[in-house]
Amino acid sequence: MSDVASGASATRALPRSLLFAPATSARKLEKAFDSAADGVIVDLEDSVAVSEKAAARAAAVQALQTPRRLPAYVRINATSTPFCFDDLLAVGGMALDGILLPKAESAQQIEMVDWLLSQIEAQHQRPTGSVAIIPLLETAQGIAAAASIARASRRLRMLGFGAVDLALDLDIDIDDETGAMAQARFALALASRCAGLPGPFDTAFPDIHDLDRLRASARRARAMGYRGKACIHPAQIETVNEVFTPTTQELERARRIVTAFDAAEAAGAAAVSVDGVMIDYPVVEKARRVLLMQRDA
């Protein structure tokens, strides 16, 4: 693979960690692309002041033209803002892995962005569909429309959950992860599965110093079927990557399950005992999914 990403790849492992970096900070972008994250989100939205939107857009273009070793995504501004169209025009035809669409609230928004990206790709003579879309569901309307959003475009790589804006929209406690936040998270996991998408991507944890609570939050998300989590500081990456990477013990058990079940199935049986637990088709399918999450050393 070349230094510059060539667009979304169906064969590339899903990211465990995506690190946000404001487009207006060349230093933070450089550090982000040199980090241990699985990808970088060049941010044009919340970390950029309204007065700096044009400058941030130009800086993002410059950053995306620089050789890099990590996949690059761009969080553009929401379709409800006057900045979204210019964001898409600026970066839609570049070599990047995907667009994060904040405050996604309807399938129609996704379809519109998909159509615009297709026109931009054609103008730049890039393959249609080369830029993925990751809708960020972070409002009541977005959560309510999760099922239709998840089916809105073949560009969708996964759904993303945004807790901070959702807490503001619903006037709920962002720290109550077992209450309303858990229900909202599960809505994305359910919609993703029904649409045939991988598990969603979880919201960033706001306290960059509390790694214990970050780990707990990430574990809850993984237990709910999420495949990764956003990071807002490089110090969070190691913890997030650890949680969303199967342990050696998990991988060894998954291999034992698959090996034992395949042997039993070849002998005409559809169930077998492994470590004293009965293994049948749903259990072995879960084990195969764990093995698919294995990372190269």
C-alpha positions, 0 to 999 in steps of 0.5 A: 500500500502506498503512503497515501491512502487510496480510499475505503477498502473492503479488505482493510480491518475495521479501525479500533481507534480513530483519533480526532485532530483539528484541521487548524493545527498542523502540529496535532495533525502530524502527531496524530498521523504518527500515533498508534491509532488505527486512523485519524479524523481530520476535524472541520466541525466542533474543534474549529471556530466558525470564523476559522472554517475556511482556513480549516478546510484549506489546511485539511486539503494540505494535510491530505496531500501529505504522504501518511501511513494511517487511514484518513477520515474527515469530519465535515460540518453537518448538512444543516450548516452553510459549510457542508457543501464547501467541505465536500467540494474541498475534500470529496475528490481527495485520497481519503478513506471516508467522510464522517457526517455529524448530526445525521438525522435522515436517510435523505441526508445520506443519499444527498451526500452520496450523490454529491460525492459521486459527482465530485469523484467523477470530476476528479476521475476517481472510482465512484464510491471510493470515499466511505460515509460514516454517519454520526448519530448524535441527536434524538432524530438521528437515533430514531432514524437509525434503521433507515440511515443504516440502509441509506447508501452502499458507501456506509462503512459503519455507524458512529455514536455521538454522546455529547450532542445527544446528551445536550439534545435530550438534556440527559446525563452523559455519565449515565451510561447504563440508562438512556445512553445505553438504549441509544447505543443499542439502537445503533447496534441493532440498526447496524446488524439489521442493515448488514453493517459491522458493529458501530463506532463508539463516541469519544470519552471526554475525560482524557485523564481517567483511563479506568473509566475510559476502559470501562466505557469501551468494554461496555461498548464492545459488549454491546457489539461495537467495533471501536471507539473515537479518541480525542487524545493520544493518551487514550489510544492504547486503552481503546486498542487493548479493549477492542483487540481480542486477548490471547486467551479469547483467540485461543478459545475461539480457535479451539471452538472452531477446530472442534466444531469443524471436526464434529461437523465433518463427522456428522454432528452439529454440537460438541463440548469444548471446555465443558460448554456445548458448542453449536452453530451460533457459538461457533459463528461468534468464535469465527467473528472473534478470529476475524478481529485478530490483528497482525503482530 
